[in-house]
Amino acid sequence: MHALSDDLAAETADLDRVLTPEALDTPTPAPGWSVGDQISHLWFFDQRAMMALTDPDGFADDARQIQASLTGARADPSVEQGRALAPDELLAQWRQERARLVEHARTLDPKVRVPWYGPAMSARSFITARLMETWAHGQDVVDALGADRPPTDRLRHVAHIGVGARPFSYVANGMEPNPAPVRVELVAPSSEVWTWGPEEAADRVTGPAIDFCLLVTQRRHRDDVRLVADGPAADEWLGIAQAFAGPPGPGRRPGEFA
């Protein structure tokens, strides 16, 4: 958990370095969301993450209230919260809550179960998911600002979630999961090759890890990534892949980031 917490802190710092109060009004590729909305979303769910870790009953009550609010005409509560604050205050609150979460994560038993909006997760998976969210929403920020964020081997966390979420991708799209095994071979930023799945699998996904992560977080359209799908099961999966919970989003348009 210490190493994972270090990676979450580093991913946070990588995003924070491109942020200024003046940048928060900039529109991002997510329709209707500004840079400030992206940070508000991360801050909102960091607060819920701490609640889930320290007060599971309170988290369950809060989750029910959030679900009820989403059925009405109100704006997304995760962005409403940040829009009520001045830009410098929003950044300060996000930084404070994220530091609190990182330090608490260091104390966790990696196998303890943590409640969330879907099935409960191990603490290791839970904090990995916060890193994935930070990287994905951070991609919207750097795309909006034209900032440079070189990929790092922390992408392995994002890729691991993306591979593990293959069955969920089918469920989210109202489809029966395909039982055919798929071998995944990705080239890391460090040039190491990361692999998942049986080596003898007939279906394969290969390519750069950054492209796989951009696809499974729906920050790039499939037409704009350098991934190769060999076999019908691999091809089908890449057409619906998503690493995040909830319904499938619209993603990005073909050619938007060619």
N, C-alpha and C positions, 0 to 999 in steps of 0.2 A: 504493500500500500504506500510505502514511502516513495518508491520509484514512480508509481503511478501518479501520486500527488505531485511529485516534481514535474512530471510531464504535463499535468493539468496547469500547474503554475506557469510553466514555460509557454504553453499554448495561449494562456491568458496574456502574458507579457507580449507575445508576438502580435496579438490583436491590439493591445493597449497602446503600443508604440505608434500606431497610425491614427489614433483618435485625438481629436481636439474638440473643445466645446463648439467651435464654429462649424465643424464637419457634421454635427448631428442632424442638421436639417436636410442633408443631401439625400435625394431619393436613391433607393437601392433597386436591384433587379426584381425583388419581391414586390409585386404590385401593391401600392398603397403604403409601403413600409419605408421609412427613412432609416438612416444610420442610427439615429436615436432610438427608433422602435426596435431595431435589432438588439441594441444593448439593453433596453428595457425588458425585452423578452428573456434574455439571459439572466438578468437580475431577478426578475419575477420567479423564474424556475429555480434559481439558486436558493431563494428563500424557501420555496416549497421543498427543495432537496434537504435543507437543514431541518425543516419540520418533519419530513419523512424519517430522517435519521434520529431525531431526538424526541419527537412526539407523534408516534404513529396514529393515535386516536385523533389528535388535532388535525393531522394531515388528511385523514379520511373525511372528517367533517368539511374541511376546506375544499377537498376535491369534489364533494357533492355540491357545494355552493358554486364552484367554478362551472361544473357541468350544467347546473340550472341557469347560470348567467349566459351560457353560450346558446341556449335555446331561444333567447329573446333577440331584440334588435340592437343590443349594446355592442360596442366595439370590443375587440379582443382585450380581456382584462390584462393580459401580459404587456400590452403596449399602452393601455390607458394609464397605468401606474406611472410610467416614465414620462408621458406627455404632460403630466401634472407638475413636473419639476423643471427647474432651470437646467440647461445643459450641463453646467459644471457640477451641479448637485447630483444629477443622474449619474454622471461618471464617478463621482465620489462614492455614491451609495453602491454602485455595482462593484467597484474595487474593494470596498469594505466587506461586502457580503461574500464575494469570491474568495478573499483571503481567509475569511472565517471558515468557509466550506473546505478549502484546501487543508487548513490546519486540522480541522476535525477529521478529515479523511485519513490523515496519517495515523489516527488512533484506532481505526476500525479493524475488526476481524474481517479478512477478505471474504469469508464464506457466510457471514451473517446475512439474513434475508432482509431486504429493504422494500417496503411497499411503494408502489408508484401507480401511474394511471392505467397501466395494463397489469400483467402478472408481476408479482414481486421478483426482485433480482438480487443476486449476491452483491455485497458491497463493492467488490471488484468490478463487476459489470456496471453497477450503478455509477461509479465515478468515471469509468470509461465512457459511458453514455454522455456525461457532462462534458468530457473532452471532445467527443464527436460533435455535440451541439455547438460548442465554442468554435471549433474549426469550421463547421458548415455555415453558421451565421457570420463568422468572420470572413468567409469567402464572399458573402454578399457585401460586406463592408469594403473589402479591398477592391472588389469589382466596381463598386460605386465611386470610390475615391481614386481609382487608378493607381492604387498603392502596390508596391512590390512585397510579396510574402513568399520567399523561397520555400519549397516543400522540405519537410524534414522527415526523419524516420518515425516521428510520432504518428505519422499516417497509418502505421501498422494497427493502432487501436481502432481507427475508423474503418479500415479494411476488414478487420476481424469482425466488427459488428455487422458490416455489410454482408459478409459471407454467412454469418450465423443467422441473419435475418431473411435468408432466402425463402424458407417456408412461409414466414409472415408476409412476404411480398405477394404471394399467391392469395393468402387469406384476405389481405387488404383490398385486393382487386376482385374478390368474389369468385376465386378460382380454387380448384383442388390442387394442393401442392404436388409438384412433379417428383416422384420418388427416385428418378434416375440420378445417380451420383454425378457431380460436376467437379472436376479438378480445376483449381484456381492457381495460377502462377503469375505473380506480379513482381515487377522490377522496382525496388525501393529507390528513393533518392540517393542512397549511399551505394547503389548498384547491387546490393544484396538481392537475392531472389527469395520472396516469401511464398509459401505454398500452403494450400488447404485442400482437403479431399484426397481420395485414393489415387495413387499414381497411375493405376491401370484404367481409370475411368475413360470411357470413350468420348465424353463431352468435356470440353475445356474452355476456360476463359483465360486469356493471356494479354499482357500489356503493361504499361506503366501503372504503378500504384496510385499516383496522383489522379490519373484518368478514371480509375475504378472508383476512387473515393468521391470524385466530382459527380460521377454518374449515380452512385447509390444514395448520395445525399440530394440528388436532383438539382445540382448546381450547374450541370451541363447537360445538353441534349445528347442522346446517344450518337447522333450523326457527327458530333463535334469532339468525340473522344477517340483515342487510339487504342481501342480494345478489340480483340479478335475473339469471336465466339465460334468454336468448332462443335457442331452437333446441335440437334434440335432442342435439347433441354437447356443447353447453355444459351442458345439464341433466344429462347422463350423467356428465360430468367432476366437477361439484360434488358428486355423490353419492358419489364415491370419492376425492376429492382428498386428497393428503397430500404434505407438503414434506420429510418425514424419511425416512431409509433404514430398511430392515427391513420386517417384516410390518405390515399395517394394524392399528392398535389399535382398541379399542372406542370411543374418543373419549368424548364427554360425552352425557348423556341429554337428550332434548328437554325444554325447560323448566327445565333445571338452572340456566341463567343467562339466563333470558328477558329 
